[in-house]
C-alpha cells in the first residue's frame, strides 16, 4: 500500500473560511474511515483564493486534488473522498 499516491486535502484557514467553519474541519483526519486513513493527507493552507470566484458557493473551502469543495463539512469532504477512491483514487 506504500505505492499508493495519497490524495491531498487542503483546508483553507484564511479568515473568512475559518470564521465560517473551517476550524471544524480540524478533526477530519481522526474521522476518516479506515479505508481512507492511509490514502489521504490533510493539510491546512493560508488561503485557497476562491472566495470571489462565482463558480463556487460559500466558504469554508477545501481543495481535494484539483477539486474545490464549498460549504465544506467533515461529512461532505469524506463523501467526496469516498467517491474519488471508488472512481479509482484519482487526485485530479
VMD Tcl script that builds the backbone (N, CA, C; Angstrom):
set m [mol new atoms 276]
animate dup $m
set s [atomselect $m all]
$s set {name element resname resid chain x y z} {
  {N N UNK 1 A 0.822 -1.203 0.000}
  {CA C UNK 1 A 0.000 0.000 0.000}
  {C C UNK 1 A 0.860 1.258 0.000}
  {N N UNK 2 A 2.148 1.118 0.233}
  {CA C UNK 2 A 3.011 2.281 0.257}
  {C C UNK 2 A 3.177 2.902 -1.125}
  {N N UNK 3 A 2.852 2.156 -2.197}
  {CA C UNK 3 A 2.959 2.682 -3.550}
  {C C UNK 3 A 1.752 3.529 -3.941}
  {N N UNK 4 A 0.722 3.563 -3.101}
  {CA C UNK 4 A -0.488 4.323 -3.401}
  {C C UNK 4 A -0.225 5.808 -3.158}
  {N N UNK 5 A -0.492 6.613 -4.181}
  {CA C UNK 5 A -0.327 8.055 -4.042}
  {C C UNK 5 A -1.451 8.596 -3.171}
  {N N UNK 6 A -1.084 9.405 -2.193}
  {CA C UNK 6 A -2.089 9.952 -1.283}
  {C C UNK 6 A -2.867 11.085 -1.943}
  {N N UNK 7 A -4.123 11.173 -1.567}
  {CA C UNK 7 A -4.991 12.264 -2.012}
  {C C UNK 7 A -4.781 13.416 -1.042}
  {N N UNK 8 A -4.398 14.563 -1.568}
  {CA C UNK 8 A -4.126 15.724 -0.724}
  {C C UNK 8 A -5.400 16.516 -0.492}
  {N N UNK 9 A -5.686 16.766 0.773}
  {CA C UNK 9 A -6.851 17.559 1.182}
  {C C UNK 9 A -6.312 18.827 1.835}
  {N N UNK 10 A -6.592 19.975 1.208}
  {CA C UNK 10 A -6.137 21.253 1.742}
  {C C UNK 10 A -7.325 22.007 2.326}
  {N N UNK 11 A -7.256 22.284 3.610}
  {CA C UNK 11 A -8.308 23.024 4.302}
  {C C UNK 11 A -7.905 24.488 4.347}
  {N N UNK 12 A -8.752 25.352 3.791}
  {CA C UNK 12 A -8.463 26.784 3.802}
  {C C UNK 12 A -8.623 27.310 5.225}
  {N N UNK 13 A -7.573 27.960 5.719}
  {CA C UNK 13 A -7.601 28.541 7.059}
  {C C UNK 13 A -7.564 30.070 7.001}
  {N N UNK 14 A -7.887 30.613 5.823}
  {CA C UNK 14 A -7.999 32.064 5.692}
  {C C UNK 14 A -9.109 32.579 6.604}
  {N N UNK 15 A -9.107 33.852 6.869}
  {CA C UNK 15 A -10.036 34.434 7.839}
  {C C UNK 15 A -11.494 34.096 7.546}
  {N N UNK 16 A -11.943 34.317 6.332}
  {CA C UNK 16 A -13.350 34.067 6.001}
  {C C UNK 16 A -13.700 32.599 6.194}
  {N N UNK 17 A -12.888 31.714 5.652}
  {CA C UNK 17 A -13.169 30.278 5.787}
  {C C UNK 17 A -13.139 29.850 7.246}
  {N N UNK 18 A -12.151 30.347 7.983}
  {CA C UNK 18 A -12.025 29.964 9.386}
  {C C UNK 18 A -13.262 30.391 10.177}
  {N N UNK 19 A -13.667 31.653 9.997}
  {CA C UNK 19 A -14.836 32.180 10.716}
  {C C UNK 19 A -16.109 31.431 10.322}
  {N N UNK 20 A -16.190 31.018 9.051}
  {CA C UNK 20 A -17.389 30.332 8.575}
  {C C UNK 20 A -17.325 28.812 8.751}
  {N N UNK 21 A -16.320 28.327 9.468}
  {CA C UNK 21 A -16.365 26.928 9.872}
  {C C UNK 21 A -15.210 26.020 9.539}
  {N N UNK 22 A -14.163 26.506 8.872}
  {CA C UNK 22 A -13.082 25.569 8.554}
  {C C UNK 22 A -12.403 25.052 9.812}
  {N N UNK 23 A -12.505 25.775 10.918}
  {CA C UNK 23 A -11.931 25.298 12.169}
  {C C UNK 23 A -12.578 23.976 12.599}
  {N N UNK 24 A -13.812 23.735 12.168}
  {CA C UNK 24 A -14.496 22.471 12.491}
  {C C UNK 24 A -13.892 21.286 11.740}
  {N N UNK 25 A -13.159 21.575 10.666}
  {CA C UNK 25 A -12.552 20.516 9.855}
  {C C UNK 25 A -11.250 20.005 10.450}
  {N N UNK 26 A -10.812 20.592 11.553}
  {CA C UNK 26 A -9.561 20.150 12.170}
  {C C UNK 26 A -9.627 18.704 12.643}
  {N N UNK 27 A -10.822 18.178 12.841}
  {CA C UNK 27 A -10.980 16.794 13.286}
  {C C UNK 27 A -11.117 15.818 12.118}
  {N N UNK 28 A -10.979 16.308 10.885}
  {CA C UNK 28 A -11.181 15.467 9.707}
  {C C UNK 28 A -10.312 14.215 9.738}
  {N N UNK 29 A -9.034 14.377 10.014}
  {CA C UNK 29 A -8.116 13.236 9.969}
  {C C UNK 29 A -8.542 12.123 10.935}
  {N N UNK 30 A -9.001 12.498 12.112}
  {CA C UNK 30 A -9.439 11.492 13.094}
  {C C UNK 30 A -10.752 10.825 12.691}
  {N N UNK 31 A -11.549 11.492 11.861}
  {CA C UNK 31 A -12.854 10.954 11.485}
  {C C UNK 31 A -12.848 10.186 10.161}
  {N N UNK 32 A -11.696 10.102 9.516}
  {CA C UNK 32 A -11.631 9.353 8.263}
  {C C UNK 32 A -11.931 7.887 8.500}
  {N N UNK 33 A -12.730 7.266 7.646}
  {CA C UNK 33 A -12.975 5.832 7.767}
  {C C UNK 33 A -11.679 5.057 7.509}
  {N N UNK 34 A -11.590 3.844 8.020}
  {CA C UNK 34 A -10.353 3.051 7.881}
  {C C UNK 34 A -9.835 2.936 6.446}
  {N N UNK 35 A -10.739 2.837 5.463}
  {CA C UNK 35 A -10.293 2.677 4.083}
  {C C UNK 35 A -9.657 3.945 3.504}
  {N N UNK 36 A -9.774 5.076 4.202}
  {CA C UNK 36 A -9.195 6.326 3.715}
  {C C UNK 36 A -7.964 6.773 4.496}
  {N N UNK 37 A -7.795 6.281 5.716}
  {CA C UNK 37 A -6.734 6.787 6.597}
  {C C UNK 37 A -5.355 6.777 5.957}
  {N N UNK 38 A -4.998 5.730 5.247}
  {CA C UNK 38 A -3.675 5.636 4.634}
  {C C UNK 38 A -3.615 6.239 3.243}
  {N N UNK 39 A -4.732 6.715 2.752}
  {CA C UNK 39 A -4.793 7.226 1.372}
  {C C UNK 39 A -4.924 8.732 1.294}
  {N N UNK 40 A -5.044 9.384 2.459}
  {CA C UNK 40 A -5.343 10.817 2.477}
  {C C UNK 40 A -4.305 11.567 3.308}
  {N N UNK 41 A -3.886 12.716 2.786}
  {CA C UNK 41 A -3.006 13.633 3.509}
  {C C UNK 41 A -3.795 14.917 3.737}
  {N N UNK 42 A -3.988 15.307 4.991}
  {CA C UNK 42 A -4.763 16.503 5.331}
  {C C UNK 42 A -3.796 17.598 5.773}
  {N N UNK 43 A -3.901 18.769 5.131}
  {CA C UNK 43 A -3.052 19.907 5.482}
  {C C UNK 43 A -3.899 21.173 5.512}
  {N N UNK 44 A -3.454 22.141 6.271}
  {CA C UNK 44 A -4.078 23.456 6.270}
  {C C UNK 44 A -3.320 24.363 5.320}
  {N N UNK 45 A -3.992 25.363 4.789}
  {CA C UNK 45 A -3.311 26.332 3.930}
  {C C UNK 45 A -3.837 27.728 4.252}
  {N N UNK 46 A -3.020 28.715 3.977}
  {CA C UNK 46 A -3.362 30.093 4.330}
  {C C UNK 46 A -4.614 30.579 3.609}
  {N N UNK 47 A -4.727 30.278 2.312}
  {CA C UNK 47 A -5.884 30.717 1.542}
  {C C UNK 47 A -5.915 29.975 0.212}
  {N N UNK 48 A -7.081 29.550 -0.195}
  {CA C UNK 48 A -7.231 28.884 -1.498}
  {C C UNK 48 A -7.567 29.872 -2.610}
  {N N UNK 49 A -7.833 31.134 -2.237}
  {CA C UNK 49 A -8.106 32.215 -3.181}
  {C C UNK 49 A -9.267 31.922 -4.134}
  {N N UNK 50 A -10.337 31.351 -3.606}
  {CA C UNK 50 A -11.528 31.095 -4.426}
  {C C UNK 50 A -12.761 31.828 -3.894}
  {N N UNK 51 A -12.595 32.623 -2.872}
  {CA C UNK 51 A -13.736 33.311 -2.245}
  {C C UNK 51 A -14.550 34.160 -3.216}
  {N N UNK 52 A -13.875 34.787 -4.164}
  {CA C UNK 52 A -14.561 35.704 -5.074}
  {C C UNK 52 A -14.882 35.077 -6.417}
  {N N UNK 53 A -14.627 33.800 -6.556}
  {CA C UNK 53 A -14.901 33.097 -7.813}
  {C C UNK 53 A -16.366 32.663 -7.804}
  {N N UNK 54 A -17.133 33.174 -8.715}
  {CA C UNK 54 A -18.574 32.891 -8.750}
  {C C UNK 54 A -18.895 31.449 -9.151}
  {N N UNK 55 A -17.886 30.687 -9.544}
  {CA C UNK 55 A -18.102 29.272 -9.878}
  {C C UNK 55 A -18.297 28.419 -8.629}
  {N N UNK 56 A -17.971 28.980 -7.476}
  {CA C UNK 56 A -18.062 28.227 -6.227}
  {C C UNK 56 A -19.095 28.857 -5.319}
  {N N UNK 57 A -19.569 28.070 -4.382}
  {CA C UNK 57 A -20.556 28.554 -3.414}
  {C C UNK 57 A -19.892 29.328 -2.298}
  {N N UNK 58 A -20.248 28.984 -1.087}
  {CA C UNK 58 A -19.789 29.728 0.082}
  {C C UNK 58 A -18.690 28.996 0.840}
  {N N UNK 59 A -17.960 29.776 1.614}
  {CA C UNK 59 A -16.916 29.247 2.486}
  {C C UNK 59 A -17.576 28.421 3.596}
  {N N UNK 60 A -16.848 27.516 4.199}
  {CA C UNK 60 A -15.425 27.244 4.041}
  {C C UNK 60 A -15.140 26.377 2.814}
  {N N UNK 61 A -13.919 26.546 2.297}
  {CA C UNK 61 A -13.492 25.821 1.108}
  {C C UNK 61 A -12.411 24.798 1.451}
  {N N UNK 62 A -12.434 23.707 0.713}
  {CA C UNK 62 A -11.416 22.663 0.820}
  {C C UNK 62 A -11.041 22.280 -0.600}
  {N N UNK 63 A -9.742 22.073 -0.846}
  {CA C UNK 63 A -9.305 21.590 -2.152}
  {C C UNK 63 A -8.861 20.139 -1.976}
  {N N UNK 64 A -9.451 19.270 -2.803}
  {CA C UNK 64 A -9.087 17.852 -2.796}
  {C C UNK 64 A -8.520 17.573 -4.180}
  {N N UNK 65 A -7.221 17.400 -4.252}
  {CA C UNK 65 A -6.581 17.302 -5.554}
  {C C UNK 65 A -6.809 18.603 -6.295}
  {N N UNK 66 A -7.510 18.544 -7.407}
  {CA C UNK 66 A -7.824 19.744 -8.189}
  {C C UNK 66 A -9.261 20.213 -7.961}
  {N N UNK 67 A -10.000 19.509 -7.161}
  {CA C UNK 67 A -11.424 19.804 -6.945}
  {C C UNK 67 A -11.626 20.704 -5.730}
  {N N UNK 68 A -12.454 21.737 -5.881}
  {CA C UNK 68 A -12.809 22.622 -4.772}
  {C C UNK 68 A -14.145 22.166 -4.205}
  {N N UNK 69 A -14.191 22.019 -2.893}
  {CA C UNK 69 A -15.431 21.691 -2.189}
  {C C UNK 69 A -15.843 22.938 -1.424}
  {N N UNK 70 A -17.051 23.449 -1.722}
  {CA C UNK 70 A -17.531 24.619 -0.995}
  {C C UNK 70 A -18.490 24.183 0.108}
  {N N UNK 71 A -18.797 25.101 1.002}
  {CA C UNK 71 A -19.642 24.783 2.159}
  {C C UNK 71 A -19.155 23.497 2.818}
  {N N UNK 72 A -17.859 23.378 2.947}
  {CA C UNK 72 A -17.248 22.123 3.389}
  {C C UNK 72 A -17.575 21.770 4.837}
  {N N UNK 73 A -17.916 20.506 5.011}
  {CA C UNK 73 A -18.084 19.911 6.332}
  {C C UNK 73 A -17.273 18.624 6.328}
  {N N UNK 74 A -17.025 18.072 7.496}
  {CA C UNK 74 A -16.300 16.803 7.576}
  {C C UNK 74 A -17.025 15.748 6.750}
  {N N UNK 75 A -18.329 15.669 6.898}
  {CA C UNK 75 A -19.119 14.667 6.192}
  {C C UNK 75 A -19.041 14.840 4.675}
  {N N UNK 76 A -19.122 16.077 4.215}
  {CA C UNK 76 A -19.082 16.353 2.780}
  {C C UNK 76 A -17.710 15.996 2.197}
  {N N UNK 77 A -16.636 16.328 2.919}
  {CA C UNK 77 A -15.285 16.017 2.449}
  {C C UNK 77 A -15.088 14.504 2.381}
  {N N UNK 78 A -15.535 13.782 3.398}
  {CA C UNK 78 A -15.414 12.321 3.394}
  {C C UNK 78 A -16.206 11.727 2.236}
  {N N UNK 79 A -17.378 12.260 1.965}
  {CA C UNK 79 A -18.190 11.778 0.842}
  {C C UNK 79 A -17.456 11.955 -0.490}
  {N N UNK 80 A -16.841 13.126 -0.694}
  {CA C UNK 80 A -16.089 13.377 -1.923}
  {C C UNK 80 A -14.893 12.433 -2.012}
  {N N UNK 81 A -14.192 12.231 -0.900}
  {CA C UNK 81 A -13.054 11.308 -0.892}
  {C C UNK 81 A -13.482 9.892 -1.244}
  {N N UNK 82 A -14.607 9.449 -0.680}
  {CA C UNK 82 A -15.113 8.100 -0.977}
  {C C UNK 82 A -15.429 7.975 -2.466}
  {N N UNK 83 A -16.032 9.000 -3.046}
  {CA C UNK 83 A -16.338 8.990 -4.481}
  {C C UNK 83 A -15.056 8.899 -5.305}
  {N N UNK 84 A -14.037 9.654 -4.907}
  {CA C UNK 84 A -12.775 9.639 -5.645}
  {C C UNK 84 A -12.101 8.272 -5.573}
  {N N UNK 85 A -12.103 7.683 -4.401}
  {CA C UNK 85 A -11.483 6.362 -4.248}
  {C C UNK 85 A -12.261 5.321 -5.046}
  {N N UNK 86 A -13.593 5.394 -5.015}
  {CA C UNK 86 A -14.413 4.451 -5.768}
  {C C UNK 86 A -14.178 4.592 -7.278}
  {N N UNK 87 A -13.842 5.812 -7.710}
  {CA C UNK 87 A -13.598 6.071 -9.123}
  {C C UNK 87 A -12.160 5.782 -9.534}
  {N N UNK 88 A -11.395 5.221 -8.633}
  {CA C UNK 88 A -10.020 4.860 -8.981}
  {C C UNK 88 A -8.958 5.607 -8.208}
  {N N UNK 89 A -9.386 6.398 -7.243}
  {CA C UNK 89 A -8.425 7.073 -6.375}
  {C C UNK 89 A -7.684 8.229 -7.005}
  {N N UNK 90 A -8.237 8.773 -8.067}
  {CA C UNK 90 A -7.559 9.877 -8.758}
  {C C UNK 90 A -7.452 11.093 -7.863}
  {N N UNK 91 A -6.350 11.779 -7.976}
  {CA C UNK 91 A -6.125 13.017 -7.248}
  {C C UNK 91 A -6.465 14.211 -8.132}
  {N N UNK 92 A -7.112 13.974 -9.235}
  {CA C UNK 92 A -7.457 15.049 -10.184}
  {C C UNK 92 A -8.918 15.408 -10.039}
}
mol reanalyze $m
mol bondsrecalc $m
mol representation Tube
mol addrep $m
